[in-house]
């Protein structure tokens, strides 16, 4: 498992493996930059709000060290 791979809980409490947190972060920055939206990925749903974006930013920061 790469250091860029992380496991997130989706909105239903199920584990989802993000293979590259940096790519995931870039997607959120491009398509979900503000407000509240839903991100769907492979049948998993994530409520994207400021708290979620901050969490992803922190995970990406730690993974890129």
N, C-alpha and C positions, 0 to 999 in steps of 0.2 A: 504494500500500500504506500503510495506516494505521500509526502508531507503536505501536498496540496489537496489530498482527499480528506473529506470530512463527512460526518454523518449528522444530518439534521432531522428533527422531528417535524413532520408535516402537520397541517391543521387538524388532522384526524389522529395524531399521536403516533403515526407509523414512521419508522426509520426510513430515511432516504439518503443514499450515498451520493454526494456531490464529488465527481471525479477531479474537478479542478476548481477550487474555490475562487481563484483569480478570474477565471472566465465567467463564473456565476456572478461575481461582483460586477464585472463589466456589463453583463446583461442587465442587471438591476439598475445600474447607473444610466444605461441607454434607454430602457423601456419602462422603468418604474422609478424615475428620479424623485418624484414628489407625490404628496397626497397618499391615499390608501388605495391599493389595487390588489388583485389576486394574480399570482404567478402560478401557472400550471406547468408541470414537468413530469412526463412519463406517468401520468395518472395521480401525481401528488400535487396538492394545492398548498400554497403558502400565502398568508396575508402579509403583504408588503406595506409596512408603515415605517416611520422614523426609527422605532425601536428595532425592527427587523434589519433595516439597512445598517444601523449602527453595529448590530451583532455581526453581520456579514463583513463589514469593514474591519472590525477587530479580528475576526477569524482570518481574513485575508492578510492583514498586517502581520499577524503571528506566523502564518504559513510561509510568508516570504522572507522571514529572517534567516 
